[in-house]
Amino acid sequence: MQASLALRNQLPHSFLKRAYDGAIRSAIARAYVLSPRPQEPDFVYQIVAHVVPGLGSALSTRLAGTPLQASVVGVFCHQSPYVWFNVLSGGPQRRELGDLLFVVRYAKGAEQSRTSLLLQFKVGNVSLNPRDAQVALYDYWPTLTWDSPPYRGEQRIVVPPTVHPGAKFAFIDRTAHTVTAVPTSGRGRGGLPNELAHLTLWRAGRPFSDRGAAQCTSGWDRIVWDLLDGTALRLFNRTQSGVRDESRGFGTPYLHYLTHGDSIPSVLSMARQGLDMPDDGWPQDNVIIDEDDEVRDGHFGVVVVTIGSD
């Protein structure tokens, strides 16, 4: 099931682009307020922190009085998803798989569908070096071996092994406070707000299956669920709160619906009833920030947009 014509009438591309653009510009501006020379983690954090409440509020206002409901949630963790892979010119390489994962999910009754976009952020002018191992990763998709828990040592094989619409680079312009989404092929580049608007309308990104079906594969579908489940597990195992290996903690019940339960009706029901804060303290803006100082190995963000009707 893709975005229906009725949904596209309710959420035109121009509306979504404005919502994303306003949130992203505010995010970049905020990063400069907090630091004279912000780096990639600062921008990713601020984008998650601004897109979630900004888009969520815009969708709530736009869809009021319609049969549709929407939920937008986000997570920012201080741990990057690292993988090993081989490139022809440089041998084994260890690199981040990405910085920020956007997922859009639709529901109409029991019918559900999902699409994804993984972004690798860079700061500066748009420039891709074909000899860069990160570029080779998104260009050729060699066999990957996870080097981050909980999947360390497991292999993933993306088919076909070539450029695909589910993974792009995002270049942040320090002067204009804009972000450009760029595939490694160089074709189809454009502003990130435009790309995310297309993603929300199912005109961009790469679809992926439900969690159960993905566990029987080793390709893109499995990678997306690895990132979602790995992020959830990172939050579940919060040693600072004294909670380990339990599906609770700061905001995790809502995230549990988005990953292990994969229950779109549950998410929409909570959104419809205004249950933005479960008993254990889900923040009002629906953003979970992992403040655990015990592990500092990069960064990763997730934004999940759920839209549907009963």
C-alpha positions in Angstrom: 0.0 0.0 0.0 1.4 3.4 -1.0 0.3 6.9 -0.2 -3.2 7.1 -1.5 -4.6 10.0 -3.7 -6.8 11.0 -0.8 -3.7 11.3 1.5 -1.9 13.3 -1.1 -4.9 15.7 -1.3 -4.8 16.1 2.5 -1.0 16.5 2.6 0.2 18.3 -0.5 3.9 18.3 -1.3 4.1 22.1 -0.9 2.7 21.8 2.7 5.1 19.1 3.7 8.1 20.8 2.2 7.3 24.0 4.1 7.0 22.1 7.4 10.3 20.2 6.9 12.1 23.4 5.7 11.0 25.5 8.7 12.1 22.8 11.1 15.5 22.2 9.4 16.3 25.9 9.2 15.4 26.3 12.9 17.6 23.3 13.7 20.6 24.7 12.0 20.1 28.1 13.4 19.8 26.6 16.9 23.0 24.7 16.4 24.8 27.9 15.7 23.3 29.6 18.8 24.8 26.8 21.0 28.2 26.6 19.2 30.2 29.0 16.9 31.4 25.9 14.9 28.8 23.1 15.2 29.7 19.7 13.9 27.7 16.9 12.3 26.4 15.4 15.7 25.2 18.9 16.7 23.2 19.3 13.5 21.8 15.7 13.6 20.7 16.3 17.2 19.0 19.6 16.4 17.3 18.2 13.3 15.7 15.4 15.3 14.8 17.8 18.1 13.1 20.3 15.7 11.6 18.0 13.0 9.7 15.8 15.4 7.7 18.6 17.2 7.6 20.9 14.2 6.3 18.2 11.7 4.1 16.7 14.4 2.4 20.0 15.2 1.9 20.8 11.4 0.4 17.4 10.7 -1.9 17.6 13.8 -3.3 20.9 12.6 -3.6 19.9 9.0 -5.4 16.6 9.7 -7.7 17.9 12.4 -11.3 17.0 11.5 -10.2 14.3 8.9 -10.3 10.5 9.3 -6.5 10.5 9.4 -4.2 10.6 12.4 -0.5 11.1 12.6 2.3 10.5 15.0 5.9 11.7 14.8 8.6 10.5 17.2 12.3 10.6 17.3 15.4 9.3 19.1 19.0 10.6 19.3 21.7 8.3 20.7 25.4 8.7 21.4 26.4 5.6 19.5 26.9 5.2 15.7 26.1 2.0 13.8 29.5 0.8 12.4 30.0 -1.8 9.7 33.0 -3.5 8.1 33.2 -3.9 4.3 35.8 -4.3 1.6 36.5 -1.8 -1.2 38.6 -2.7 -4.3 41.2 0.0 -3.8 41.6 0.0 0.0 40.8 -3.4 1.5 38.7 -3.7 4.7 37.1 -0.5 5.9 35.2 0.4 9.1 32.6 3.2 8.6 29.4 4.5 10.0 26.4 3.1 8.2 24.7 6.5 8.5 23.7 9.4 10.8 20.0 9.7 10.6 17.2 7.3 9.6 13.8 8.6 8.5 10.9 6.0 8.4 7.4 6.8 7.1 4.6 4.3 7.8 1.1 4.2 6.6 -1.9 2.3 7.9 -5.4 1.8 6.5 -7.2 -0.6 8.9 -5.1 -3.7 9.1 -3.1 -2.9 5.9 0.3 -1.4 6.6 3.3 -0.2 4.5 6.7 1.4 5.3 9.4 3.3 3.5 12.9 4.5 4.6 15.7 7.0 4.0 19.1 6.7 5.6 21.2 9.9 5.6 24.9 10.4 6.0 25.6 14.0 6.9 28.5 16.1 5.7 29.3 19.8 6.5 30.4 22.0 3.7 30.2 22.2 -0.1 28.5 19.4 -2.0 31.4 17.1 -3.1 31.6 13.4 -3.4 35.0 11.7 -3.8 34.5 8.3 -5.5 37.7 7.1 -3.7 36.0 7.8 -0.3 35.1 4.5 1.3 31.8 6.0 2.6 30.9 6.9 -1.0 31.8 3.4 -2.2 29.5 2.0 0.5 26.5 3.8 -0.8 27.6 3.3 -4.4 28.3 -0.4 -4.5 26.8 -1.8 -1.3 29.4 -4.5 -0.7 28.7 -7.2 1.8 28.5 -5.6 5.3 29.5 -7.0 8.7 28.1 -5.3 11.7 30.7 -4.0 14.2 28.1 -2.5 16.6 26.0 -4.3 19.2 23.6 -6.1 19.2 24.4 -7.5 15.7 28.2 -7.5 15.8 29.7 -10.1 13.5 26.4 -10.6 11.5 26.5 -10.1 7.7 24.0 -8.1 5.6 23.8 -8.2 1.8 21.9 -5.5 -0.1 20.4 -6.6 -3.4 21.1 -5.3 -6.0 24.5 -4.1 -4.9 24.2 -0.6 -6.4 22.9 2.9 -5.7 19.4 2.9 -4.4 16.9 5.6 -3.2 17.0 4.5 0.4 20.4 6.0 1.2 21.8 9.4 0.4 24.3 12.0 1.6 23.1 15.2 3.1 25.4 18.3 2.9 24.9 21.1 5.3 25.5 24.6 4.0 26.9 26.6 7.0 26.1 30.0 5.3 22.6 29.4 3.9 21.5 27.1 6.7 20.2 24.6 4.2 20.7 20.9 3.6 21.1 19.2 0.2 20.3 15.5 -0.3 22.7 13.9 -2.8 22.8 10.3 -4.1 26.2 9.0 -5.0 25.3 9.0 -8.7 25.0 12.8 -8.5 21.6 12.6 -10.2 18.4 13.7 -8.5 20.0 16.0 -5.9 17.8 18.6 -4.2 17.0 20.2 -0.9 16.5 17.8 2.0 13.0 19.3 2.8 12.0 18.5 -0.8 13.4 14.9 -0.4 11.6 14.4 2.9 8.3 15.7 1.5 8.6 13.2 -1.3 9.4 10.5 1.2 6.3 11.2 3.2 4.3 10.9 0.0 6.0 7.7 -1.0 7.8 9.3 -4.0 11.3 8.8 -2.5 13.1 6.4 -0.2 13.1 2.6 -0.3 10.2 0.5 1.0 10.8 -2.2 3.6 8.8 -5.1 4.9 7.3 -5.7 8.4 9.6 -6.8 11.2 8.7 -10.5 11.0 9.3 -10.8 7.3 12.5 -8.9 7.5 14.0 -11.4 10.0 14.0 -14.0 7.3 16.2 -11.8 5.0 19.7 -10.3 5.2 19.2 -7.3 2.9 17.9 -3.7 3.1 14.7 -4.7 5.0 16.8 -6.4 7.7 19.2 -3.4 7.9 16.4 -1.0 8.6 15.0 -3.1 11.4 18.5 -3.6 12.7 18.8 0.1 13.1 15.4 0.5 14.7 15.8 -2.4 17.1 19.4 -1.6 17.8 18.4 2.0 18.8 15.5 0.7 20.9 17.8 -1.8 22.7 20.4 1.0 23.3 17.7 2.8 25.2 16.4 -0.3 27.0 19.8 -1.0 28.4 20.3 2.3 30.2 22.7 1.6 33.0 22.4 5.2 34.4 18.8 4.5 35.3 19.7 1.2 36.8 17.6 -0.6 34.2 19.1 -3.3 32.0 17.5 -5.6 29.4 14.0 -4.4 30.1 11.4 -2.8 27.8 11.0 0.3 29.9 12.9 3.4 30.9 12.9 7.0 29.6 10.2 7.0 26.9 10.7 3.5 25.7 7.1 2.1 25.7 6.2 4.3 22.8 9.4 3.3 21.0 8.5 -0.3 21.7 5.3 0.1 19.7 7.4 1.4 16.8 9.8 -1.5 16.8 9.2 -4.8 18.5 5.4 -4.5 18.5 5.3 -2.7 15.1 1.7 -1.8 16.0 0.6 1.2 13.9 -3.0 1.1 15.4 -1.5 1.4 18.9 0.6 4.4 17.9 -2.3 6.1 16.2 -4.6 5.4 19.2 -2.2 7.0 21.5 -1.8 10.0 19.2 -5.6 10.4 18.8 -6.1 10.3 22.6 -3.3 12.8 23.2 -1.2 10.3 25.2 2.1 11.9 24.5 3.5 11.0 27.9 3.3 7.4 29.2 3.7 6.9 32.9 7.5 6.6 32.8 8.0 10.0 31.3 7.7 10.3 27.5 8.7 13.9 26.8 6.0 16.2 25.5 7.8 16.8 22.2 8.1 13.1 21.5 11.9 13.2 21.3 14.0 10.7 23.3 17.5 11.9 24.0 19.9 9.3 25.2 21.9 11.1 27.9 24.0 8.1 28.9 27.6 9.3 29.3 29.1 5.9 29.7 29.3 5.2 26.0 30.5 7.8 23.6 31.0 6.2 20.2 29.5 8.6 17.6 25.9 9.4 17.2 22.7 8.2 15.5 19.2 9.6 15.1 15.8 8.1 14.1 12.6 9.9 13.1 9.5 7.8 12.5 6.4 9.3 10.9 3.2 7.3 11.2 0.0 8.3 9.3 -3.2 6.3 8.9 -6.8 5.7 9.6 -8.8 3.0 11.4 
